Every structure is written in C-alpha cells, then in structure tokens.
Amino acid sequence: MPVTGDSKVIDTILKRRSVREFTESPVSTEDINSILNAGRWSPSGLNNQPWRFIVVREKDTIMQLSECTHYTKVVVGAPLLIAVYLDTEHSYNHTKDVQAVGAAIQNMLLAVCELGLGAVWLGEILKQGDRVNSILECPASFELMAVLAIGQPVPKERTSPRKELNELVFEEKYGKVWEG
C-alpha cells in the first residue's frame, strides 16, 4: 500500500525522487534563489551555517565537471549544477557540520521537487574533489560534500521502493521490532 502524507511537506518528501534526465529548459534565477534559500535555512550546530554553494550554469564549466565523474551524461544533461561545500573555516565540529550540510542538501532537494523540477545528489564525484575544487577555483578551506544536478525532468515514471518500518526500526532496544 502506498504511503501518503497529510501535509504538503510530507507529500513533497514522499514524492521526491532522484532525477537523472533533464530537458534543455534553463532553471530560472528565481527558482535557483528559492533552492539556495531552502538550503541556507537548514539547522546547524551553534547556527554556524557551515555550508557554501557554487552555482554552475556555464556549459564549459559543466563539461569540465562532467569529466570528474562516471555520471558524465547526467552532469552534461543538467542545465544547473550546485556544488555544495563545508567551509572548514566556519566549522566547529566536523561530524555535526557534515550533518548540517546534509540537511541543507535535503532541504534543497525538497525545494527542487516542490518547484516541479528534478535533481540528483551526486556523491561519486567526491572521488575527484580536488579536481572539482580546481575547476571551481575553491579555497583550500572548502571541502566538497556533493554536487546537485538540477533541471526540468524528462517526463517518465520514477519509482523508488522503501523497506517497511518493521525492517528498519526497533522499539526501546535493539532486537524488539517496531510494531507501530
């Protein structure tokens, strides 16, 4: 039975899927600002806001970045990339700050979905983080966390199965399956 939410936020969470194929339509500056604002309003320890974003729309730069990942076709096909960084100069606890950046990424992905756009969180590109940083001329204090490929999704059915809660959740202590 499909899970449904009873609020707009929950519905957006449940309908968000990774999108790897985009039309050639550009993403408006207004939509980009909405996505970036969703990221910057994420929670962070001590409100240190350790995330930094680099918006990439130039085809030359997109082509260079596409050579830093096995997902070349996804990157080349996206009209917009957002490189997401942890600014280590504004970090007070690496683990908490990485979690905060993850929350910013999730907020951005939800905003993308709510705007009717599609996105995929690229992590494999981290293997070439130094090369990405060189292309984007980042300071040494910027630690690459992800690149988001964003655009108008090519229309198609996207599914993503999930395990049942009783396969993932325990009650009170490990071993007692959640029956909720």
C-alpha positions as CSV (number, residue, x, y, z in Angstrom):
1,M,0.0,0.0,0.0
2,P,1.5,3.4,-0.9
3,V,2.3,5.7,1.9
4,T,0.6,9.1,1.7
5,G,1.1,12.2,3.8
6,D,-1.4,14.5,5.4
7,S,0.6,17.7,4.8
8,K,2.2,19.5,1.9
9,V,5.7,18.9,3.4
10,I,5.1,15.2,4.0
11,D,3.7,14.9,0.5
12,T,6.7,16.5,-1.0
13,I,9.1,14.2,1.0
14,L,7.2,11.2,-0.3
15,K,7.1,12.2,-3.9
16,R,10.7,13.3,-4.3
17,R,12.8,11.1,-6.5
18,S,16.2,11.3,-7.9
19,V,16.1,12.6,-11.5
20,R,18.9,11.9,-13.9
21,E,17.5,13.1,-17.2
22,F,16.6,16.7,-17.9
23,T,15.2,18.8,-20.7
24,E,17.2,21.7,-22.1
25,S,15.0,24.3,-20.3
26,P,17.0,26.6,-18.1
27,V,16.3,26.9,-14.4
28,S,15.1,30.5,-13.6
29,T,17.2,32.7,-11.2
30,E,14.0,32.9,-9.0
31,D,13.9,29.1,-8.7
32,I,17.7,28.9,-8.0
33,N,17.3,31.5,-5.2
34,S,14.4,29.5,-3.8
35,I,16.5,26.4,-3.8
36,L,19.5,28.2,-2.2
37,N,17.3,29.8,0.4
38,A,15.9,26.4,1.4
39,G,19.5,25.2,1.9
40,R,20.6,28.2,4.0
41,W,17.6,27.8,6.3
42,S,18.7,24.3,7.4
43,P,19.6,23.7,11.0
44,S,23.3,23.8,12.1
45,G,25.1,23.4,15.4
46,L,25.6,26.8,17.0
47,N,23.9,28.2,13.9
48,N,27.3,28.3,12.3
49,Q,25.8,27.7,8.8
50,P,29.0,26.0,7.5
51,W,27.6,25.3,4.0
52,R,28.7,27.2,0.9
53,F,27.2,26.8,-2.5
54,I,28.6,27.4,-6.0
55,V,26.0,27.8,-8.8
56,V,27.2,26.5,-12.1
57,R,25.3,27.2,-15.4
58,E,28.1,27.8,-17.9
59,K,28.3,24.9,-20.4
60,D,32.1,25.0,-20.4
61,T,32.3,24.5,-16.6
62,I,29.5,21.8,-16.7
63,M,31.6,20.0,-19.3
64,Q,34.7,20.2,-17.2
65,L,32.9,18.9,-14.2
66,S,31.3,16.1,-16.2
67,E,34.8,14.7,-16.6
68,C,35.1,14.3,-12.8
69,T,32.5,11.5,-12.5
70,H,31.3,8.3,-14.0
71,Y,27.9,10.1,-14.3
72,T,29.1,12.3,-17.2
73,K,25.8,12.0,-19.1
74,V,23.8,13.2,-16.0
75,V,26.1,16.2,-15.4
76,V,26.2,17.2,-19.1
77,G,22.4,16.9,-19.4
78,A,21.8,19.2,-16.4
79,P,21.3,22.9,-17.1
80,L,22.2,23.7,-13.5
81,L,24.7,22.3,-11.0
82,I,25.1,23.4,-7.4
83,A,28.3,22.3,-5.8
84,V,27.8,22.0,-2.0
85,Y,30.7,22.6,0.3
86,L,31.6,22.5,4.0
87,D,33.6,25.7,4.8
88,T,36.0,24.3,7.3
89,E,37.0,27.8,8.4
90,H,33.4,28.0,9.9
91,S,33.4,24.5,11.3
92,Y,33.3,23.8,15.0
93,N,32.6,20.0,14.9
94,H,33.3,18.1,11.7
95,T,30.6,15.4,12.2
96,K,27.9,17.9,13.2
97,D,28.8,20.2,10.4
98,V,28.7,17.4,7.8
99,Q,25.3,16.5,9.1
100,A,24.2,20.2,8.8
101,V,25.4,20.2,5.2
102,G,23.4,17.0,4.6
103,A,20.3,18.7,6.0
104,A,20.9,21.7,3.6
105,I,21.2,19.3,0.7
106,Q,17.9,17.6,1.7
107,N,16.2,20.9,2.0
108,M,17.4,21.9,-1.4
109,L,16.2,18.6,-2.9
110,L,12.8,19.1,-1.4
111,A,12.6,22.6,-2.7
112,V,13.5,21.4,-6.2
113,C,10.7,18.8,-6.0
114,E,8.2,21.4,-4.7
115,L,9.1,23.7,-7.6
116,G,8.3,21.0,-10.1
117,L,12.0,20.5,-11.0
118,G,14.1,17.4,-10.7
119,A,17.5,16.8,-9.1
120,V,20.0,14.1,-8.2
121,W,22.6,14.2,-5.4
122,L,25.9,13.2,-6.9
123,G,28.3,11.7,-4.4
124,E,30.6,9.7,-6.6
125,I,32.1,13.0,-7.8
126,L,33.7,13.3,-4.4
127,K,36.4,10.9,-5.5
128,Q,37.6,13.8,-7.8
129,G,37.1,16.5,-5.2
130,D,40.5,18.1,-5.7
131,R,39.8,18.4,-9.4
132,V,36.4,19.8,-8.9
133,N,37.8,22.4,-6.5
134,S,40.5,23.3,-9.0
135,I,37.8,23.8,-11.8
136,L,35.7,25.9,-9.4
137,E,38.7,27.8,-8.0
138,C,37.8,27.0,-4.4
139,P,39.8,27.9,-1.4
140,A,41.6,25.1,0.5
141,S,39.1,25.5,3.3
142,F,36.2,24.3,1.1
143,E,35.5,20.5,1.5
144,L,33.3,19.2,-1.3
145,M,30.2,17.4,0.0
146,A,28.1,16.9,-3.1
147,V,27.1,18.2,-6.5
148,L,23.4,18.6,-7.3
149,A,22.4,18.2,-10.9
150,I,19.1,20.1,-11.4
151,G,16.7,20.8,-14.2
152,Q,13.3,20.3,-15.7
153,P,12.8,16.5,-15.5
154,V,12.3,14.5,-18.7
155,P,8.7,13.1,-18.2
156,K,8.8,9.5,-17.1
157,E,7.6,7.2,-14.3
158,R,10.1,7.2,-11.4
159,T,9.7,4.7,-8.6
160,S,11.8,4.1,-5.5
161,P,10.9,1.2,-3.2
162,R,11.4,1.5,0.5
163,K,11.8,-1.1,3.2
164,E,8.9,-1.4,5.7
165,L,9.3,0.3,9.0
166,N,9.5,-3.0,10.9
167,E,12.6,-3.8,8.9
168,L,14.3,-0.6,10.0
169,V,13.0,0.4,13.4
170,F,13.4,-1.2,16.9
171,E,11.3,-0.4,20.0
172,E,13.1,0.6,23.1
173,K,16.1,-1.6,22.4
174,Y,17.8,-3.4,19.5
175,G,16.0,-6.6,18.6
176,K,12.5,-5.7,19.5
177,V,10.8,-4.9,16.2
178,W,8.8,-1.8,16.0
179,E,5.1,-2.7,15.6
180,G,3.8,0.9,15.4
